[in-house]
Amino acid sequence: QKRNPTLRVFNCYLHLDEATPHLHIDFVPYVSNWKGKGMDTRVSLKQAMKSLGFEGGSKRDTELNQWINHEKEVLAEVMERNGI
């Protein structure tokens, strides 16, 4: 939550029923202090990623893909630190 303050996790499941243990993490991307029409806080993946510092590029280099790659790098650092 500290690293991704504009993403609110509401479910997280660890699956050990397959050959490779894995997680499913469900979250709601949102933005606060919205200046456009409507509510002050709204659901928006693009704006949530933008507020985290990820700007869109090409079709393959979207805000979401940039964030996913960044999270993989962070996970790799944590694993390395812990000898995994």
Distance bins in CASP14 RR format, pairs under 12 A and 6 or more apart:
PFRMAT RR
TARGET T0000
AUTHOR 0000-0000-0000
RMODE 2
METHOD distances of the structure
MODEL  1
1 7 0 0 0 0 1 0 0 0 0 0 0
1 8 1 0 0 1 0 0 0 0 0 0 0
1 9 1 0 0 1 0 0 0 0 0 0 0
1 10 0 0 0 0 0 1 0 0 0 0 0
1 12 0 0 0 0 0 1 0 0 0 0 0
1 25 0 0 0 0 0 1 0 0 0 0 0
1 27 0 0 0 0 0 1 0 0 0 0 0
2 52 0 0 0 0 0 1 0 0 0 0 0
2 74 0 0 0 0 0 1 0 0 0 0 0
3 9 0 0 0 0 0 1 0 0 0 0 0
3 52 0 0 0 0 1 0 0 0 0 0 0
3 53 0 0 0 0 0 1 0 0 0 0 0
3 67 0 0 0 0 0 1 0 0 0 0 0
3 70 0 0 0 0 1 0 0 0 0 0 0
3 71 0 0 0 0 1 0 0 0 0 0 0
3 73 0 0 0 0 0 1 0 0 0 0 0
3 74 1 0 0 1 0 0 0 0 0 0 0
3 75 0 0 0 0 0 1 0 0 0 0 0
3 77 0 0 0 0 0 1 0 0 0 0 0
3 78 0 0 0 0 0 1 0 0 0 0 0
4 25 0 0 0 0 0 1 0 0 0 0 0
4 27 0 0 0 0 1 0 0 0 0 0 0
4 28 0 0 0 0 0 1 0 0 0 0 0
4 29 0 0 0 0 1 0 0 0 0 0 0
4 30 0 0 0 0 0 1 0 0 0 0 0
4 48 0 0 0 0 1 0 0 0 0 0 0
4 49 0 0 0 0 1 0 0 0 0 0 0
4 51 0 0 0 0 1 0 0 0 0 0 0
4 52 1 0 0 1 0 0 0 0 0 0 0
4 53 0 0 0 0 0 1 0 0 0 0 0
4 54 0 0 0 0 0 1 0 0 0 0 0
4 67 0 0 0 0 1 0 0 0 0 0 0
4 68 0 0 0 0 0 1 0 0 0 0 0
4 70 0 0 0 0 1 0 0 0 0 0 0
4 71 0 0 0 0 1 0 0 0 0 0 0
4 74 0 0 0 0 1 0 0 0 0 0 0
5 27 0 0 0 0 0 1 0 0 0 0 0
5 29 0 0 0 0 0 1 0 0 0 0 0
5 30 0 0 0 0 1 0 0 0 0 0 0
5 31 0 0 0 0 0 1 0 0 0 0 0
5 32 0 0 0 0 1 0 0 0 0 0 0
5 48 0 0 0 0 1 0 0 0 0 0 0
5 51 0 0 0 0 1 0 0 0 0 0 0
5 52 1 0 0 1 0 0 0 0 0 0 0
5 53 0 0 0 0 0 1 0 0 0 0 0
6 27 0 0 0 0 1 0 0 0 0 0 0
6 28 0 0 0 0 1 0 0 0 0 0 0
6 29 1 0 0 1 0 0 0 0 0 0 0
6 30 1 0 0 1 0 0 0 0 0 0 0
6 31 1 0 0 1 0 0 0 0 0 0 0
6 32 1 0 0 1 0 0 0 0 0 0 0
6 33 0 0 0 0 0 1 0 0 0 0 0
6 34 0 0 0 0 0 1 0 0 0 0 0
6 41 0 0 0 0 0 1 0 0 0 0 0
6 42 0 0 0 0 0 1 0 0 0 0 0
6 43 0 0 0 0 0 1 0 0 0 0 0
6 44 0 0 0 0 1 0 0 0 0 0 0
6 45 0 0 0 0 1 0 0 0 0 0 0
6 46 0 0 0 0 0 1 0 0 0 0 0
6 47 1 0 0 1 0 0 0 0 0 0 0
6 48 1 1 0 0 0 0 0 0 0 0 0
6 49 1 0 0 1 0 0 0 0 0 0 0
6 50 0 0 0 0 1 0 0 0 0 0 0
6 51 1 0 1 0 0 0 0 0 0 0 0
6 52 1 0 0 1 0 0 0 0 0 0 0
6 53 0 0 0 0 0 1 0 0 0 0 0
6 54 0 0 0 0 0 1 0 0 0 0 0
6 63 0 0 0 0 0 1 0 0 0 0 0
6 67 0 0 0 0 0 1 0 0 0 0 0
7 25 0 0 0 0 1 0 0 0 0 0 0
7 26 0 0 0 0 0 1 0 0 0 0 0
7 27 1 0 1 0 0 0 0 0 0 0 0
7 28 1 0 0 1 0 0 0 0 0 0 0
7 29 1 0 1 0 0 0 0 0 0 0 0
7 30 1 0 0 1 0 0 0 0 0 0 0
7 31 0 0 0 0 0 1 0 0 0 0 0
7 43 0 0 0 0 0 1 0 0 0 0 0
7 44 0 0 0 0 0 1 0 0 0 0 0
7 45 0 0 0 0 1 0 0 0 0 0 0
7 47 0 0 0 0 0 1 0 0 0 0 0
7 48 1 0 0 1 0 0 0 0 0 0 0
7 49 0 0 0 0 1 0 0 0 0 0 0
7 51 0 0 0 0 0 1 0 0 0 0 0
7 52 0 0 0 0 1 0 0 0 0 0 0
7 54 0 0 0 0 0 1 0 0 0 0 0
7 64 0 0 0 0 0 1 0 0 0 0 0
7 67 0 0 0 0 1 0 0 0 0 0 0
7 68 0 0 0 0 0 1 0 0 0 0 0
7 71 0 0 0 0 0 1 0 0 0 0 0
8 25 0 0 0 0 0 1 0 0 0 0 0
8 26 0 0 0 0 1 0 0 0 0 0 0
8 27 1 0 1 0 0 0 0 0 0 0 0
8 28 1 0 1 0 0 0 0 0 0 0 0
8 29 0 0 0 0 1 0 0 0 0 0 0
8 30 1 0 0 1 0 0 0 0 0 0 0
8 31 0 0 0 0 0 1 0 0 0 0 0
8 32 0 0 0 0 0 1 0 0 0 0 0
8 41 0 0 0 0 0 1 0 0 0 0 0
8 43 0 0 0 0 1 0 0 0 0 0 0
8 48 0 0 0 0 1 0 0 0 0 0 0
9 23 0 0 0 0 0 1 0 0 0 0 0
9 24 0 0 0 0 0 1 0 0 0 0 0
9 25 1 0 0 1 0 0 0 0 0 0 0
9 26 1 0 0 1 0 0 0 0 0 0 0
9 27 1 0 1 0 0 0 0 0 0 0 0
9 28 0 0 0 0 1 0 0 0 0 0 0
9 29 0 0 0 0 0 1 0 0 0 0 0
9 30 0 0 0 0 0 1 0 0 0 0 0
10 24 0 0 0 0 0 1 0 0 0 0 0
10 25 0 0 0 0 1 0 0 0 0 0 0
10 26 1 0 1 0 0 0 0 0 0 0 0
10 27 1 0 0 1 0 0 0 0 0 0 0
10 28 1 0 0 1 0 0 0 0 0 0 0
10 29 0 0 0 0 0 1 0 0 0 0 0
10 30 0 0 0 0 0 1 0 0 0 0 0
11 23 0 0 0 0 0 1 0 0 0 0 0
11 24 1 0 0 1 0 0 0 0 0 0 0
11 25 1 0 0 1 0 0 0 0 0 0 0
11 26 1 0 1 0 0 0 0 0 0 0 0
11 27 0 0 0 0 1 0 0 0 0 0 0
11 28 0 0 0 0 0 1 0 0 0 0 0
12 22 0 0 0 0 0 1 0 0 0 0 0
12 23 1 0 0 1 0 0 0 0 0 0 0
12 24 1 0 0 1 0 0 0 0 0 0 0
12 25 1 0 1 0 0 0 0 0 0 0 0
12 26 1 0 0 1 0 0 0 0 0 0 0
12 27 0 0 0 0 1 0 0 0 0 0 0
13 21 0 0 0 0 0 1 0 0 0 0 0
13 22 0 0 0 0 1 0 0 0 0 0 0
13 23 1 0 0 1 0 0 0 0 0 0 0
13 24 1 0 1 0 0 0 0 0 0 0 0
13 25 0 0 0 0 1 0 0 0 0 0 0
13 26 0 0 0 0 1 0 0 0 0 0 0
14 20 0 0 0 0 0 1 0 0 0 0 0
14 21 1 0 0 1 0 0 0 0 0 0 0
14 22 1 0 0 1 0 0 0 0 0 0 0
14 23 1 0 1 0 0 0 0 0 0 0 0
14 24 0 0 0 0 1 0 0 0 0 0 0
14 25 0 0 0 0 1 0 0 0 0 0 0
15 21 1 0 0 1 0 0 0 0 0 0 0
15 22 1 0 1 0 0 0 0 0 0 0 0
15 23 1 0 0 1 0 0 0 0 0 0 0
15 24 1 0 0 1 0 0 0 0 0 0 0
15 25 0 0 0 0 0 1 0 0 0 0 0
16 22 0 0 0 0 1 0 0 0 0 0 0
16 23 0 0 0 0 0 1 0 0 0 0 0
17 24 0 0 0 0 0 1 0 0 0 0 0
18 24 0 0 0 0 0 1 0 0 0 0 0
23 71 0 0 0 0 0 1 0 0 0 0 0
23 75 0 0 0 0 0 1 0 0 0 0 0
25 68 0 0 0 0 0 1 0 0 0 0 0
25 71 0 0 0 0 1 0 0 0 0 0 0
25 75 0 0 0 0 0 1 0 0 0 0 0
27 43 0 0 0 0 0 1 0 0 0 0 0
27 45 0 0 0 0 1 0 0 0 0 0 0
27 48 0 0 0 0 1 0 0 0 0 0 0
27 49 0 0 0 0 0 1 0 0 0 0 0
27 64 0 0 0 0 0 1 0 0 0 0 0
27 67 0 0 0 0 0 1 0 0 0 0 0
27 71 0 0 0 0 0 1 0 0 0 0 0
28 41 0 0 0 0 0 1 0 0 0 0 0
28 42 0 0 0 0 0 1 0 0 0 0 0
28 43 1 0 0 1 0 0 0 0 0 0 0
28 44 0 0 0 0 0 1 0 0 0 0 0
28 45 0 0 0 0 1 0 0 0 0 0 0
28 48 0 0 0 0 1 0 0 0 0 0 0
29 41 0 0 0 0 0 1 0 0 0 0 0
29 42 0 0 0 0 1 0 0 0 0 0 0
29 43 1 0 0 1 0 0 0 0 0 0 0
29 44 1 0 0 1 0 0 0 0 0 0 0
29 45 1 0 1 0 0 0 0 0 0 0 0
29 46 0 0 0 0 1 0 0 0 0 0 0
29 47 1 0 0 1 0 0 0 0 0 0 0
29 48 1 1 0 0 0 0 0 0 0 0 0
29 49 1 0 0 1 0 0 0 0 0 0 0
29 50 0 0 0 0 0 1 0 0 0 0 0
29 51 0 0 0 0 1 0 0 0 0 0 0
29 52 0 0 0 0 1 0 0 0 0 0 0
29 54 0 0 0 0 0 1 0 0 0 0 0
29 63 0 0 0 0 1 0 0 0 0 0 0
29 64 0 0 0 0 1 0 0 0 0 0 0
29 67 0 0 0 0 1 0 0 0 0 0 0
30 39 0 0 0 0 0 1 0 0 0 0 0
30 40 0 0 0 0 0 1 0 0 0 0 0
30 41 1 0 1 0 0 0 0 0 0 0 0
30 42 1 0 0 1 0 0 0 0 0 0 0
30 43 1 0 1 0 0 0 0 0 0 0 0
30 44 1 0 0 1 0 0 0 0 0 0 0
30 45 0 0 0 0 1 0 0 0 0 0 0
30 46 0 0 0 0 0 1 0 0 0 0 0
30 47 0 0 0 0 1 0 0 0 0 0 0
30 48 1 0 1 0 0 0 0 0 0 0 0
30 49 0 0 0 0 0 1 0 0 0 0 0
30 51 0 0 0 0 1 0 0 0 0 0 0
30 52 0 0 0 0 0 1 0 0 0 0 0
31 38 0 0 0 0 0 1 0 0 0 0 0
31 39 0 0 0 0 0 1 0 0 0 0 0
31 40 0 0 0 0 1 0 0 0 0 0 0
31 41 1 0 0 1 0 0 0 0 0 0 0
31 42 1 0 0 1 0 0 0 0 0 0 0
31 43 0 0 0 0 1 0 0 0 0 0 0
31 44 1 0 1 0 0 0 0 0 0 0 0
31 45 0 0 0 0 1 0 0 0 0 0 0
31 46 0 0 0 0 1 0 0 0 0 0 0
31 47 1 1 0 0 0 0 0 0 0 0 0
31 48 1 0 1 0 0 0 0 0 0 0 0
31 49 0 0 0 0 1 0 0 0 0 0 0
31 50 0 0 0 0 1 0 0 0 0 0 0
31 51 1 0 1 0 0 0 0 0 0 0 0
31 52 0 0 0 0 0 1 0 0 0 0 0
32 39 0 0 0 0 1 0 0 0 0 0 0
32 40 1 0 0 1 0 0 0 0 0 0 0
32 41 1 0 1 0 0 0 0 0 0 0 0
32 42 0 0 0 0 1 0 0 0 0 0 0
32 43 0 0 0 0 0 1 0 0 0 0 0
32 44 0 0 0 0 0 1 0 0 0 0 0
32 47 0 0 0 0 1 0 0 0 0 0 0
32 48 0 0 0 0 1 0 0 0 0 0 0
32 51 0 0 0 0 1 0 0 0 0 0 0
33 39 0 0 0 0 0 1 0 0 0 0 0
33 40 1 0 0 1 0 0 0 0 0 0 0
33 41 1 0 0 1 0 0 0 0 0 0 0
33 42 0 0 0 0 0 1 0 0 0 0 0
33 47 0 0 0 0 0 1 0 0 0 0 0
33 51 0 0 0 0 1 0 0 0 0 0 0
34 40 1 0 1 0 0 0 0 0 0 0 0
34 41 1 0 0 1 0 0 0 0 0 0 0
34 42 1 0 1 0 0 0 0 0 0 0 0
34 43 0 0 0 0 0 1 0 0 0 0 0
34 44 1 0 0 1 0 0 0 0 0 0 0
34 47 1 0 0 1 0 0 0 0 0 0 0
34 48 0 0 0 0 0 1 0 0 0 0 0
34 50 0 0 0 0 0 1 0 0 0 0 0
34 51 0 0 0 0 0 1 0 0 0 0 0
35 42 0 0 0 0 0 1 0 0 0 0 0
35 47 0 0 0 0 0 1 0 0 0 0 0
36 42 0 0 0 0 1 0 0 0 0 0 0
36 44 0 0 0 0 0 1 0 0 0 0 0
36 47 0 0 0 0 0 1 0 0 0 0 0
38 44 0 0 0 0 0 1 0 0 0 0 0
41 47 0 0 0 0 0 1 0 0 0 0 0
41 48 0 0 0 0 0 1 0 0 0 0 0
42 48 0 0 0 0 1 0 0 0 0 0 0
44 50 0 0 0 0 1 0 0 0 0 0 0
44 51 0 0 0 0 1 0 0 0 0 0 0
44 63 0 0 0 0 0 1 0 0 0 0 0
45 51 0 0 0 0 0 1 0 0 0 0 0
45 52 0 0 0 0 0 1 0 0 0 0 0
45 54 0 0 0 0 0 1 0 0 0 0 0
45 56 0 0 0 0 0 1 0 0 0 0 0
45 62 0 0 0 0 1 0 0 0 0 0 0
45 63 1 0 0 1 0 0 0 0 0 0 0
45 64 1 0 0 1 0 0 0 0 0 0 0
45 65 0 0 0 0 0 1 0 0 0 0 0
45 67 0 0 0 0 1 0 0 0 0 0 0
45 68 0 0 0 0 0 1 0 0 0 0 0
46 52 0 0 0 0 0 1 0 0 0 0 0
46 53 0 0 0 0 0 1 0 0 0 0 0
46 54 0 0 0 0 1 0 0 0 0 0 0
46 55 0 0 0 0 1 0 0 0 0 0 0
46 56 0 0 0 0 1 0 0 0 0 0 0
46 57 0 0 0 0 0 1 0 0 0 0 0
46 62 0 0 0 0 1 0 0 0 0 0 0
46 63 1 0 1 0 0 0 0 0 0 0 0
46 64 0 0 0 0 1 0 0 0 0 0 0
46 66 0 0 0 0 0 1 0 0 0 0 0
46 67 0 0 0 0 0 1 0 0 0 0 0
47 53 0 0 0 0 0 1 0 0 0 0 0
47 54 0 0 0 0 0 1 0 0 0 0 0
47 55 0 0 0 0 0 1 0 0 0 0 0
47 56 0 0 0 0 0 1 0 0 0 0 0
47 63 0 0 0 0 1 0 0 0 0 0 0
48 54 0 0 0 0 1 0 0 0 0 0 0
48 63 0 0 0 0 1 0 0 0 0 0 0
48 64 0 0 0 0 1 0 0 0 0 0 0
48 67 0 0 0 0 1 0 0 0 0 0 0
49 55 0 0 0 0 1 0 0 0 0 0 0
49 56 0 0 0 0 1 0 0 0 0 0 0
49 57 0 0 0 0 0 1 0 0 0 0 0
49 61 0 0 0 0 0 1 0 0 0 0 0
49 62 0 0 0 0 1 0 0 0 0 0 0
49 63 1 1 0 0 0 0 0 0 0 0 0
49 64 1 0 0 1 0 0 0 0 0 0 0
49 65 0 0 0 0 1 0 0 0 0 0 0
49 66 1 0 0 1 0 0 0 0 0 0 0
49 67 1 0 1 0 0 0 0 0 0 0 0
49 68 0 0 0 0 0 1 0 0 0 0 0
49 70 0 0 0 0 0 1 0 0 0 0 0
49 71 0 0 0 0 0 1 0 0 0 0 0
50 56 0 0 0 0 1 0 0 0 0 0 0
50 57 0 0 0 0 0 1 0 0 0 0 0
50 62 0 0 0 0 0 1 0 0 0 0 0
50 63 1 0 0 1 0 0 0 0 0 0 0
50 64 0 0 0 0 0 1 0 0 0 0 0
50 66 0 0 0 0 0 1 0 0 0 0 0
50 67 0 0 0 0 0 1 0 0 0 0 0
51 63 0 0 0 0 0 1 0 0 0 0 0
51 67 0 0 0 0 0 1 0 0 0 0 0
52 63 0 0 0 0 1 0 0 0 0 0 0
52 64 0 0 0 0 0 1 0 0 0 0 0
52 66 0 0 0 0 1 0 0 0 0 0 0
52 67 1 0 0 1 0 0 0 0 0 0 0
52 68 0 0 0 0 0 1 0 0 0 0 0
52 70 0 0 0 0 1 0 0 0 0 0 0
52 71 0 0 0 0 0 1 0 0 0 0 0
53 63 0 0 0 0 1 0 0 0 0 0 0
53 66 0 0 0 0 1 0 0 0 0 0 0
53 67 0 0 0 0 1 0 0 0 0 0 0
53 70 0 0 0 0 1 0 0 0 0 0 0
54 61 0 0 0 0 1 0 0 0 0 0 0
54 62 0 0 0 0 1 0 0 0 0 0 0
54 63 1 0 1 0 0 0 0 0 0 0 0
54 64 1 0 0 1 0 0 0 0 0 0 0
54 65 0 0 0 0 1 0 0 0 0 0 0
54 66 1 0 1 0 0 0 0 0 0 0 0
54 67 1 0 1 0 0 0 0 0 0 0 0
54 68 0 0 0 0 1 0 0 0 0 0 0
54 69 0 0 0 0 1 0 0 0 0 0 0
54 70 1 0 0 1 0 0 0 0 0 0 0
54 71 0 0 0 0 0 1 0 0 0 0 0
55 61 0 0 0 0 1 0 0 0 0 0 0
55 62 0 0 0 0 1 0 0 0 0 0 0
55 63 1 0 0 1 0 0 0 0 0 0 0
55 64 0 0 0 0 0 1 0 0 0 0 0
55 65 0 0 0 0 0 1 0 0 0 0 0
55 66 1 0 0 1 0 0 0 0 0 0 0
55 67 0 0 0 0 0 1 0 0 0 0 0
56 62 1 0 1 0 0 0 0 0 0 0 0
56 63 1 0 1 0 0 0 0 0 0 0 0
56 64 0 0 0 0 1 0 0 0 0 0 0
56 65 0 0 0 0 1 0 0 0 0 0 0
56 66 1 0 0 1 0 0 0 0 0 0 0
56 67 0 0 0 0 0 1 0 0 0 0 0
57 63 0 0 0 0 1 0 0 0 0 0 0
57 64 0 0 0 0 0 1 0 0 0 0 0
57 65 0 0 0 0 1 0 0 0 0 0 0
57 66 0 0 0 0 1 0 0 0 0 0 0
58 65 0 0 0 0 1 0 0 0 0 0 0
58 66 0 0 0 0 0 1 0 0 0 0 0
59 65 0 0 0 0 1 0 0 0 0 0 0
60 66 0 0 0 0 0 1 0 0 0 0 0
60 68 0 0 0 0 0 1 0 0 0 0 0
60 69 0 0 0 0 0 1 0 0 0 0 0
61 67 0 0 0 0 0 1 0 0 0 0 0
61 68 0 0 0 0 0 1 0 0 0 0 0
61 69 0 0 0 0 1 0 0 0 0 0 0
62 68 0 0 0 0 1 0 0 0 0 0 0
62 69 0 0 0 0 0 1 0 0 0 0 0
63 69 0 0 0 0 0 1 0 0 0 0 0
63 70 0 0 0 0 0 1 0 0 0 0 0
64 70 0 0 0 0 0 1 0 0 0 0 0
64 71 0 0 0 0 0 1 0 0 0 0 0
65 71 0 0 0 0 0 1 0 0 0 0 0
65 72 0 0 0 0 0 1 0 0 0 0 0
66 72 0 0 0 0 0 1 0 0 0 0 0
66 73 0 0 0 0 0 1 0 0 0 0 0
67 73 0 0 0 0 0 1 0 0 0 0 0
67 74 0 0 0 0 0 1 0 0 0 0 0
68 74 0 0 0 0 0 1 0 0 0 0 0
68 75 0 0 0 0 0 1 0 0 0 0 0
69 75 0 0 0 0 0 1 0 0 0 0 0
69 76 0 0 0 0 0 1 0 0 0 0 0
70 76 0 0 0 0 0 1 0 0 0 0 0
70 77 0 0 0 0 0 1 0 0 0 0 0
71 77 0 0 0 0 0 1 0 0 0 0 0
71 78 0 0 0 0 0 1 0 0 0 0 0
72 78 0 0 0 0 0 1 0 0 0 0 0
72 79 0 0 0 0 0 1 0 0 0 0 0
73 79 0 0 0 0 0 1 0 0 0 0 0
73 80 0 0 0 0 0 1 0 0 0 0 0
74 80 0 0 0 0 0 1 0 0 0 0 0
74 81 0 0 0 0 0 1 0 0 0 0 0
75 81 0 0 0 0 0 1 0 0 0 0 0
75 82 0 0 0 0 0 1 0 0 0 0 0
75 84 0 0 0 0 1 0 0 0 0 0 0
76 82 0 0 0 0 0 1 0 0 0 0 0
76 83 0 0 0 0 0 1 0 0 0 0 0
76 84 0 0 0 0 1 0 0 0 0 0 0
77 83 0 0 0 0 0 1 0 0 0 0 0
77 84 0 0 0 0 0 1 0 0 0 0 0
78 84 0 0 0 0 1 0 0 0 0 0 0
END
